[in-house]
Structure formats: C-alpha cells, structure tokens
Amino acid sequence: MIPIKKSNSKQVYEFCRDIYEKLPEKDELDMLIFKNFGSHNGLEDYFTQQDKAFLKLMMADYSTLLKVKEKIDSSSDVELSFEIRVERFNDLVNQIYHYLDNTFIEKCNGEIKALKIGEISGVTTGIDLKKILLYKNEDNLKKIQKNRKLTGDLLILVNRIRDTKEFIKLIKNNLEHGFLEALKESFSDKVDIFIEMIISQKSFNDLVKNPIFDGICTIKLNKSLYNYAIEKYKEKLEYRYNQINKKALVRIAGINVCPYCNRNFINVTEEANTSQLDHFFPKNEYPLFALCFYNLIPSCYGCNNKKSTSKFYISPYDESITDIDELLKFSLNIKSADFINNSESIDIIIKDDISEEELKQLESKDKLSVRQKLLKDKYVIDTRSLYKLHADIVQELLWKHEIYNKDYKSGLYQIFADSGKSFSDSEIDRMIVGYYTDKENYGNRPLSKMVTDISKEIGLVGEEG
C-alpha cells in the first residue's frame, strides 16, 4: 500500500459541495449525522452545527471516518430518534381516523369477502366501527356488547380485530398507498407498532395529550443505525454516487498509480479513464460513507475487484502510519546460478513474510500488528503472485548492478558538474534504475516501491547492502 497525500482542501470542498447541493433529502441526512454523531466520540468539535453536517462528513478525513465507523459498529442496538413536527404528526393521525368511517367499513367488508371469511351483513348500519376499532378500551367494548349481540359475521370481524396481527393487516391493506408510504417514511418498518399505538388510545384527544407527542415528538426505535440508513437513504446515495465526476475526483486526489498494488497506472484523460473508485469502508455496510471523498480510493480494476467488500485494514489516507516503507519491504530470492541469463531463477518475495493461515489465527484473536495488517491486505489483493510476474525487471536491476558501480556513479556526478548541471542523489538513482526511489514519489510510477527495495538490497542505489 502506498500512502496518498491529502488533497487540496479547497478543491475537495468545492467537489463535495457540488454533490451535496444536488443530494435529495440532504436536510434529513444532516439531521441523522448531527443527532447520532454530533456529541459522541470526540466528534462534537467536528459536527459543531446541524447545518450541512453531511457535507462535513463528505469532507471528513480518514481519522474522522474511523471514529464514525466505530460509533456505527458499536451501535447494533442504537436508539434512533425519528422526529415529526406536530402538524405533520396530526395530519398522519387525522388520516388514520378518516379511514375509520363508513368507507373504511365497506373496504373491510370487501377485504373479508376476498379472504372468504364471510359477508358481514348489517355492519354498515347500527354499529359504530370506530368503537370496535378501539376495542382495547374495555368501556367501549362493554358498550358495544350491550347495544348489540355479537353474532355471525359481525363476531368474525370483531374477533379478527381482536387479533392484533390480523387487525394491523386489515388496516394496512385498506389504507391509501400514498398514506402508507408516508408512514413508512416517518417510522421505517415500525408502521405496525405505530398504528397499534394509535388505535389503542381511548380517544384522539387522549392520544395528542400523550407527553410523547408534545412539541416535536420523538419515538425511539431499537434499530441499528446502518440498517436504518440503508433502508432510508441507500438508493438516493447510490444515485448521487453514480453522478460523481470520477475523473475530477482522481485528478483532485493527484493519483497516477494504484495505491493498493503500486503496479498499474490509473490514468485519466478526456478520452479515457482507467481508474475505478473503491469504497474503503464498503458502501453496503456503511452507506453514509458512499459520498465521502476520503473513503473513495482511486484504484485499478484488479485491486477494486479483488478487494470488493473484503475486510481491508490500512487505508492509503491513514496518516497515523508513517513508517510503511520500513514495515514492508520486497526482496529477491536467487534459486539458481544462471539468474543473469534466466529470470525464472529469480523469485520476488516480501521480506520476513507470514503465511495467510498464521495471519488468520492472529486476526481471530485481534492480535494483528500494523505490519501484519499490511501483510494481510497484500493477501487480499494477491500482491505476492502478481509481483512474481516481474522477475525480468529484477533481472535488469542485477544487470545494472554489474555496470553501474560506485565509480560509474561518481563519474556521472562529475560529468554533470563539468556541464554546469546539478542533480540530487535521488535523481541520479532514478536515471540509473528508471524508477522513482524516494518514497514520496512511489505513486508516480508503477513498481517503484519494489524496484527501490531490491535496488537498495543489492547496492544499486542508496546505501549498499
């Protein structure tokens, strides 16, 4: 993995703002982010105000994304607050009661016929179905029983209403589609609970006097945050993700070579784009990160396809790890004496490697060090097998080692000095090996990390080993 330098903040802001302004329901996304992360895990300084909280999340660096992820992961049973203003809530309740009239009775009658439960004669006259629907109130039920003997088809209806599941099904089947969708939008998949709560009240006045509906009513549901986000926002976030100018993102990030493998160019031109965007934290698990700039890693097709939704430990944007170049090094293994003329005698390996099985055992015990996490990631994208295909490049380095000795390099310095030109050590090394050998520029040319490690090992560049 090759670290990516943090991109220009002004360009990132403009890029994210353009997406944000076109995002449906951005106000609701802001509310979701602010309420659930605005005062947790040290993020209050980041989400200091509700306005444009989602835009801030889109621009959040890797360390902030990691904090949000930890909050999501630890909230398998988080209590979510769904807010509905009084006018909106009253409108929903009034619509439910609107359906508890003769029209609704006729619909129920038709529904019961369709289910072959029987025809309910006389239901539309002489009986107050609203009172039946409030059957949980014992006083109302007693009045019904006094006023009319419950027999035949009417008894079937009342018994069906007494069965909560059957009653909820009856209500839902006869509500207008648009109204039912409004309920789902407000209360996710808890529509049944909401309807049951409403019809269990003695009267509408008792319902609206309930403290839970004072001011802005907050109903807390036991539901995981990311599942809620998937249900409510995934489709819309996915739509906006598909509208992202991928070329612009890659250009802003300033990436030329896949940071995962350092093996393939990811060129962007007006005519072509050989890069893909990998969601470091998978968007199916963390849909709120679908549009986050620093969660979108420009990568080659091979790495993006292999990584997919697999667990990956080290992000190219993780600035907390500063010694990656030392933690993971490539090396060569000479298998026979004819390596100068036979590249198949050269094996490219990772120095002090650990088997995948050993890493799995450590992973299960949460004992992976940073270096072991890097090695684990290399197994995910199959770095070991892919790099073995480049033995011919290592063979060329061995040839150059025979020619470009210390005296030759000293001669180069002198030639340039005599012509009035000055080159740094890293520039001279680059001339010799044909690759960047300073870690800050590994991302400018494929295989630079491997070439540098092995060139240093054989003494072609840098300190002779």
matplotlib code that plots the C-alpha trace (Angstrom):
import matplotlib.pyplot as plt

x = [0.0, 1.3, 0.1, -1.8, -1.0, -4.0, -5.6, -6.1, -8.8, -10.4, -10.7, -12.2, -14.7, -15.9, -16.1, -18.1, -20.4, -21.4, -22.5, -24.2, -26.3, -27.8, -28.4, -32.1, -33.1, -29.8, -31.6, -32.6, -29.1, -27.8, -30.2, -29.2, -25.5, -25.8, -28.1, -26.2, -22.6, -22.6, -21.9, -20.1, -16.5, -15.0, -16.8, -18.6, -15.8, -16.2, -20.0, -20.4, -23.7, -26.5, -26.3, -24.6, -23.4, -23.5, -21.3, -18.8, -18.9, -18.3, -15.1, -14.1, -10.5, -9.8, -9.4, -12.8, -14.4, -12.8, -14.4, -17.8, -17.3, -16.5, -19.7, -21.7, -20.1, -20.7, -24.4, -26.0, -29.0, -28.8, -31.8, -32.7, -34.8, -37.3, -38.7, -42.0, -43.3, -46.8, -48.5, -47.1, -48.0, -51.5, -52.0, -51.0, -53.3, -56.2, -55.8, -55.9, -59.2, -60.5, -60.4, -62.3, -65.6, -68.2, -65.9, -63.4, -66.1, -67.1, -63.4, -63.1, -66.3, -64.8, -61.5, -63.2, -65.2, -62.0, -60.4, -63.6, -64.1, -67.8, -70.1, -70.8, -74.4, -75.5, -72.1, -72.6, -75.6, -76.4, -72.8, -70.0, -67.0, -64.8, -65.7, -64.9, -61.6, -60.9, -61.8, -58.8, -60.7, -62.9, -65.6, -66.1, -66.2, -68.8, -71.0, -70.8, -71.8, -74.7, -76.0, -75.9, -75.3, -72.2, -73.0, -72.4, -70.2, -70.1, -68.5, -66.0, -65.0, -64.6, -62.6, -60.4, -59.9, -59.0, -56.2, -53.6, -51.7, -54.9, -56.1, -52.9, -53.0, -56.6, -55.7, -52.7, -54.5, -57.1, -55.0, -54.2, -50.8, -49.6, -50.5, -48.9, -45.7, -45.8, -45.9, -43.1, -41.0, -41.6, -41.3, -39.3, -40.5, -42.3, -45.6, -47.4, -46.3, -47.3, -50.8, -51.3, -50.3, -52.8, -55.8, -55.0, -55.8, -59.2, -59.7, -57.9, -57.7, -56.0, -53.6, -52.4, -52.2, -49.7, -46.3, -44.5, -46.3, -45.7, -43.8, -41.6, -42.4, -39.5, -40.1, -37.1, -36.9, -34.5, -32.8, -29.2, -28.0, -26.5, -29.6, -31.8, -29.5, -29.5, -33.3, -33.9, -31.0, -29.1, -31.0, -30.6, -27.0, -26.3, -27.9, -25.8, -22.6, -23.3, -23.4, -19.9, -17.4, -14.9, -12.3, -12.4, -12.0, -9.0, -7.4, -8.0, -6.5, -3.4, -3.0, -1.3, -0.7, -3.0, -2.1, -3.1, -0.7, 1.6, 1.6, -0.9, -1.3, -4.7, -4.6, -7.3, -7.7, -10.6, -11.0, -10.3, -10.4, -8.5, -9.3, -12.1, -13.3, -13.0, -15.1, -12.5, -15.3, -17.8, -20.9, -23.3, -22.2, -21.6, -24.0, -23.4, -19.8, -20.9, -20.1, -17.2, -14.2, -11.5, -13.4, -13.3, -9.9, -8.9, -7.6, -7.0, -9.7, -7.8, -7.5, -11.0, -12.4, -10.4, -10.8, -14.6, -16.2, -13.3, -12.0, -9.1, -7.0, -4.9, -6.3, -3.9, -5.3, -4.3, -1.8, -1.2, 1.1, 4.3, 6.7, 5.0, 8.1, 10.1, 7.4, 7.0, 9.9, 10.3, 13.3, 14.6, 15.5, 18.0, 17.0, 19.9, 23.3, 22.1, 19.9, 21.8, 20.5, 17.4, 14.8, 12.9, 15.7, 14.6, 11.8, 10.3, 9.2, 8.1, 10.9, 10.0, 6.6, 4.0, 1.6, -2.0, -3.0, -0.9, -2.4, -5.9, -5.2, -3.8, -6.7, -9.2, -7.5, -7.3, -3.6, -2.5, 0.3, 0.4, 2.9, 0.8, -2.3, -0.3, 0.7, -3.0, -4.1, -1.5, -3.1, -6.5, -5.2, -2.9, 0.3, 2.6, 1.5, 1.3, 4.8, 6.4, 5.5, 8.0, 11.2, 12.5, 12.6, 14.6, 16.9, 17.6, 18.5, 21.0, 22.5, 22.7, 24.4, 27.2, 27.7, 26.6, 29.1, 30.3, 32.9, 30.4, 28.0, 30.9, 31.7, 28.1, 28.3, 31.5, 30.1, 27.1, 29.2, 31.5, 28.5, 27.1, 24.2, 23.3, 21.3, 20.3, 21.1, 17.5, 17.5, 20.8, 19.3, 16.2, 18.3, 20.0, 17.0, 14.4, 12.0, 11.4, 13.4, 12.2, 9.1, 7.2, 7.1, 6.4, 2.9, 4.1, 5.3, 4.3, 6.5, 8.7, 8.4, 9.6, 12.4, 13.7, 13.7, 15.6, 17.9, 18.9, 19.3, 21.8, 23.5, 22.5, 21.1, 21.2, 23.1, 24.9, 23.9]
y = [0.0, 3.4, 6.4, 9.1, 12.7, 14.7, 16.6, 20.3, 21.2, 23.9, 21.7, 18.9, 21.3, 22.5, 18.9, 17.8, 20.9, 20.3, 16.8, 17.9, 20.6, 18.1, 15.5, 14.6, 14.9, 16.5, 18.1, 14.7, 13.4, 16.4, 15.6, 12.0, 12.8, 15.6, 13.7, 10.5, 11.7, 15.3, 14.6, 11.2, 10.0, 13.4, 14.4, 17.4, 19.7, 18.4, 18.5, 21.8, 22.8, 20.9, 22.9, 20.9, 18.2, 15.7, 17.9, 17.9, 14.1, 14.1, 16.0, 14.2, 12.9, 9.2, 9.6, 11.1, 8.5, 5.9, 7.4, 7.5, 3.9, 2.8, 4.5, 2.6, -0.7, -0.3, 0.6, -2.7, -1.7, 2.1, 4.1, 6.2, 9.4, 10.0, 13.5, 14.6, 18.1, 18.4, 19.5, 16.5, 14.1, 15.5, 15.1, 11.4, 10.7, 12.5, 10.5, 7.3, 8.4, 9.5, 5.9, 4.7, 5.7, 4.0, 4.0, 2.1, -0.3, -1.0, -1.6, -4.0, -5.8, -6.3, -7.4, -10.1, -11.3, -11.6, -13.7, -15.8, -15.2, -14.4, -11.5, -9.0, -8.1, -5.1, -3.9, -0.5, 0.3, 0.2, -0.3, 2.2, 0.6, 3.3, 1.9, -1.6, -0.4, 0.9, -2.5, -2.4, 0.2, -2.1, 0.6, 0.9, -2.9, -3.3, -0.6, -2.5, -5.7, -4.1, -2.3, -5.3, -9.0, -10.0, -13.0, -14.4, -12.4, -9.4, -11.6, -12.8, -9.2, -8.3, -11.4, -10.5, -7.0, -8.5, -10.4, -7.6, -9.0, -9.6, -6.1, -4.4, -6.3, -5.2, -1.6, -1.6, -3.4, -0.6, 2.5, 4.5, 3.7, 7.2, 7.5, 4.1, 5.3, 8.5, 6.3, 4.2, 7.2, 8.6, 5.4, 3.0, -0.6, 0.1, 1.0, -1.8, -0.5, 3.0, 2.0, -0.2, 2.6, 5.0, 2.6, 1.6, 5.1, 5.8, 8.8, 11.2, 13.8, 11.3, 10.5, 14.0, 14.7, 11.9, 13.5, 11.6, 13.8, 17.2, 19.7, 17.7, 14.1, 11.6, 7.9, 5.8, 2.5, -0.3, -0.5, -0.4, 2.8, 1.4, -0.7, 2.3, 4.3, 1.5, 1.4, 5.1, 6.5, 3.9, 4.2, 8.0, 8.0, 5.3, 7.6, 10.5, 8.3, 7.3, 11.0, 11.7, 13.1, 10.2, 11.8, 15.0, 13.1, 11.2, 14.5, 16.2, 13.3, 13.5, 9.8, 8.2, 4.7, 2.4, 2.9, -0.6, -2.5, 0.2, -1.9, -0.4, 3.2, 4.7, 7.4, 9.9, 11.8, 13.5, 10.4, 7.6, 6.7, 3.5, 4.1, 2.8, 4.1, 1.7, 2.3, 1.6, 1.1, -0.9, 1.2, -1.8, -1.8, 2.0, 3.7, 7.1, 6.9, 6.4, 10.0, 10.7, 12.0, 10.3, 7.0, 6.8, 5.4, 5.7, 2.2, -0.2, -2.6, -5.6, -4.3, -2.9, -6.2, -8.3, -6.1, -5.7, -5.9, -7.8, -6.5, -4.2, -2.8, 0.1, 3.0, 4.9, 8.0, 6.8, 9.4, 7.8, 5.2, 7.0, 4.0, 1.9, 2.0, 0.3, -2.1, -3.8, -4.5, -6.5, -8.8, -11.4, -15.0, -16.4, -20.0, -21.0, -19.7, -18.8, -15.9, -13.4, -15.1, -16.7, -14.6, -17.7, -18.3, -15.1, -15.1, -11.9, -12.1, -10.0, -9.9, -11.7, -12.7, -14.6, -17.2, -16.4, -19.1, -17.6, -14.2, -15.6, -17.1, -13.8, -12.0, -14.1, -13.1, -9.4, -9.5, -8.2, -5.5, -2.7, -4.7, -7.9, -5.8, -4.7, -8.3, -9.3, -6.7, -7.9, -11.4, -9.7, -8.2, -11.1, -9.0, -11.9, -13.8, -10.6, -9.4, -12.7, -11.9, -9.1, -11.1, -9.8, -6.2, -7.5, -9.3, -5.9, -4.4, -7.2, -6.4, -2.7, -3.6, -5.1, -2.0, 1.0, 0.6, 3.2, 4.5, 4.9, 6.9, 9.2, 9.7, 10.8, 13.4, 14.7, 14.8, 16.8, 19.1, 19.8, 20.8, 23.1, 20.9, 19.6, 16.6, 15.2, 11.7, 10.6, 12.0, 10.1, 6.9, 7.5, 7.8, 4.5, 2.3, 4.1, 4.4, 6.8, 5.8, 8.3, 7.1, 10.4, 9.7, 5.9, 6.8, 8.4, 5.2, 1.5, -0.9, 1.9, 0.5, -3.0, -1.6, 0.7, -2.0, -4.5, -1.9, -0.9, -4.6, -5.3, -2.0, -0.4, 2.7, 4.3, 2.5, -0.6, -3.8]
z = [0.0, -1.0, 1.1, -0.6, 0.2, 1.5, -1.4, -1.7, 0.8, -1.3, -4.3, -2.1, -0.6, -4.0, -5.3, -2.3, -2.2, -5.8, -4.9, -1.7, -3.3, -5.7, -3.0, -2.3, 1.4, 2.4, 5.4, 6.7, 6.2, 8.1, 11.0, 11.0, 11.2, 13.7, 16.1, 16.1, 15.9, 17.0, 20.6, 20.6, 20.5, 20.4, 17.2, 18.7, 17.5, 14.0, 13.9, 15.6, 14.0, 12.4, 9.1, 6.4, 8.7, 5.8, 3.8, 6.6, 6.7, 2.9, 3.5, 6.7, 6.8, 7.4, 11.2, 11.5, 9.3, 11.5, 14.6, 12.9, 11.8, 15.4, 16.6, 13.9, 14.7, 18.4, 17.9, 16.9, 19.1, 19.0, 19.9, 16.9, 17.1, 14.4, 14.6, 13.2, 13.8, 15.4, 12.3, 10.3, 13.1, 13.5, 9.7, 9.9, 12.8, 11.2, 8.1, 10.1, 11.7, 8.4, 7.3, 10.4, 8.8, 6.6, 3.6, 5.6, 6.8, 3.2, 2.4, 5.3, 4.2, 0.7, 2.2, 4.3, 1.3, -0.7, 2.0, 2.1, 5.8, 5.1, 4.3, 7.0, 6.7, 8.7, 9.6, 7.9, 10.0, 13.6, 14.8, 15.4, 13.8, 15.4, 18.8, 17.6, 16.4, 19.8, 21.3, 23.7, 25.7, 28.0, 28.5, 24.8, 24.3, 27.0, 25.4, 22.1, 23.7, 25.5, 22.4, 20.1, 20.5, 18.6, 16.4, 13.0, 10.6, 12.9, 15.6, 12.9, 12.3, 16.0, 16.6, 13.7, 15.1, 18.5, 16.8, 16.6, 13.7, 11.7, 12.6, 11.5, 8.3, 7.7, 8.4, 6.1, 3.3, 3.2, 3.7, 0.6, -0.9, -0.5, 3.1, 3.9, 2.2, 4.3, 7.4, 6.3, 5.5, 9.0, 11.0, 8.9, 9.3, 12.6, 10.9, 12.7, 16.1, 15.2, 14.1, 17.1, 19.4, 17.8, 17.9, 21.4, 22.7, 24.2, 22.0, 19.7, 22.5, 24.8, 22.0, 21.3, 25.1, 25.4, 26.5, 23.8, 21.2, 22.8, 20.7, 18.5, 19.1, 19.4, 19.0, 19.8, 18.0, 18.7, 15.3, 14.1, 12.5, 9.4, 8.6, 9.0, 6.7, 4.1, 4.2, 4.0, 2.0, 0.2, -3.1, -3.2, -2.1, -4.8, -7.4, -6.4, -6.3, -9.9, -10.8, -9.4, -11.8, -11.3, -13.5, -11.4, -8.2, -9.4, -10.7, -7.3, -5.5, -7.7, -8.1, -11.1, -9.9, -7.9, -4.2, -3.3, -5.5, -6.9, -10.0, -12.5, -13.9, -13.3, -16.0, -16.5, -19.8, -21.6, -23.7, -21.2, -17.5, -16.4, -12.7, -10.5, -7.2, -4.3, -1.2, 1.5, 4.0, 1.9, 0.9, 1.6, 5.2, 5.6, 3.2, 4.8, 3.6, -0.1, -1.0, 1.4, -0.6, 1.6, 1.5, -2.3, -3.2, -6.9, -7.8, -10.7, -11.8, -10.4, -6.9, -6.8, -8.0, -5.6, -2.6, -3.2, 0.3, 1.9, 5.1, 4.5, 7.3, 6.1, 4.1, 1.8, 3.6, 7.0, 8.2, 11.6, 10.0, 9.0, 8.6, 6.0, 3.8, 6.6, 7.8, 4.5, 2.1, -1.1, -1.5, -4.0, -3.7, -6.2, -7.0, -9.3, -10.5, -14.0, -12.8, -15.0, -18.2, -16.8, -15.0, -13.9, -11.4, -9.6, -7.1, -5.8, -2.1, 0.8, 3.4, 6.7, 5.3, 7.3, 5.9, 5.4, 7.8, 10.6, 9.9, 10.1, 13.5, 14.8, 13.3, 15.1, 18.4, 17.4, 17.7, 14.3, 14.4, 11.9, 9.8, 10.0, 8.8, 5.8, 5.1, 5.4, 3.0, 0.5, 0.6, -0.2, -3.5, -4.2, -4.3, -3.9, -7.0, -9.1, -8.3, -9.2, -12.8, -12.8, -12.3, -15.6, -14.1, -11.1, -13.6, -15.3, -11.9, -11.4, -14.9, -14.0, -10.7, -12.7, -14.8, -12.6, -9.8, -7.3, -9.7, -12.5, -10.3, -9.3, -12.9, -13.6, -10.9, -12.4, -15.9, -14.8, -12.7, -15.7, -17.8, -15.1, -14.2, -10.8, -9.8, -6.4, -5.3, -5.8, -9.4, -10.2, -8.7, -10.9, -14.0, -13.2, -12.3, -14.4, -11.4, -8.5, -5.5, -2.9, -1.1, -1.5, -5.3, -5.4, -6.6, -9.7, -11.4, -11.2, -9.2, -7.7, -4.2, -5.3, -7.5, -4.8, -2.1, -4.2, -5.7, -2.2, -1.2, -4.0, -3.5, -6.9, -5.2, -1.8, 1.0, -0.3, 1.4]

ax = plt.figure().add_subplot(projection="3d")
ax.plot(x, y, z, "-o")
ax.set_aspect("equal")
plt.show()
